[in-house]
Amino acid sequence: MSSEQKIDHELLHKWFGKINARNGIGEELYLAISQLTPSICVELIIKSPDHNSTLLTWRADKYYGPGWHVPGGVLRFKEKRLDRVSKVALSELKTPAITVKGPIGNHEIFNKERNIRGHFISFIYAVELEQRPPSLLRAGNKPRNGEWKWFKTAPKNLIPNQTYIKTYI
């Protein structure tokens, strides 16, 4: 590293010290940090009452594109994994989790084509919801971001970085 590229670590520590990371760090800072360290996340496996189907939600973002995925989220600083599981159930599915088992698995995910949001360590939990997610969010033939649907097998348009999830469906 040349002298022009030296990082002022003291200034970085001072700047980071002003951030209350427990409240989240904002998307821009998270994306920058995601180039330096893996993101730790939780993913929810939610089975239908007859245990024959798995609930997936549609996600369309610029990092992983449109496709079906398992509901999940990245942990915040000093946040317990089970707290993040509960927050994901409420934020993505609008209903509380009543039973959480696990982790029932863990996976390390790499996106070989990019560094931003390119490395995840994922803890998988079996979750039972208090009630079905709102029918207003049930996906039709052309799913929209945040909608859900039951699947007996993994759909063809599963987000590619979540293909490991097929064993849970």
Long-range contacts (C-beta under 8 A, 24 or more apart in sequence): 21-76, 21-77, 21-78, 22-76, 22-77, 22-78, 22-79, 23-76, 24-76, 25-76, 25-77, 30-74, 31-116, 31-117, 34-115, 34-116, 34-117, 34-118, 34-119, 35-115, 35-116, 35-118, 37-119, 38-108, 38-119, 38-120, 38-121, 39-74, 39-75, 39-117, 39-119, 39-120, 39-121, 40-74, 40-75, 40-120, 40-121, 40-122, 40-123, 41-72, 41-73, 41-74, 41-75, 41-84, 41-120, 41-121, 41-122, 41-123, 42-72, 42-73, 42-75, 42-81, 42-84, 42-85, 42-88, 42-122, 42-123, 42-124, 42-125, 43-70, 43-71, 43-72, 43-122, 43-123, 43-124, 43-125, 43-165, 44-70, 44-71, 44-72, 44-85, 44-88, 44-89, 44-97, 44-125, 44-127, 45-70, 45-104, 45-124, 45-125, 45-126, 45-127, 45-165, 45-168, 46-71, 46-93, 46-127, 46-128, 46-129, 47-126, 47-128, 48-150, 52-152, 53-150, 53-151, 53-152, 54-150, 54-151, 54-168, 54-169, 55-93, 55-133, 55-148, 55-149, 55-150, 55-151, 56-148, 56-149, 56-151, 56-155, 56-158, 56-169, 57-92, 57-93, 57-146, 57-147, 57-148, 57-149, 58-139, 58-143, 58-144, 58-145, 58-146, 58-147, 58-148, 58-149, 59-145, 59-146, 59-159, 60-144, 60-145, 61-145, 63-114, 63-116, 63-117, 64-117, 64-159, 64-160, 64-161, 65-159, 66-157, 67-157, 67-158, 67-159, 67-160, 68-143, 68-149, 68-151, 68-155, 68-157, 68-158, 68-159, 69-158, 69-159, 69-162, 69-165, 70-124, 70-162, 70-165, 70-168, 72-122, 81-123, 81-125, 85-125, 85-127, 89-127, 89-129, 92-146, 93-129, 93-133, 93-137, 93-148, 94-133, 94-134, 94-137, 95-129, 95-130, 95-131, 95-132, 95-133, 95-134, 96-129, 96-130, 97-127, 97-128, 97-129, 97-130, 98-128, 98-129, 98-130, 99-126, 99-127, 99-128, 100-125, 100-126, 100-127, 100-128, 101-125, 101-126, 101-127, 102-126, 104-168, 105-168, 107-164, 109-161, 109-162, 109-164, 111-161, 120-161, 124-165, 124-168
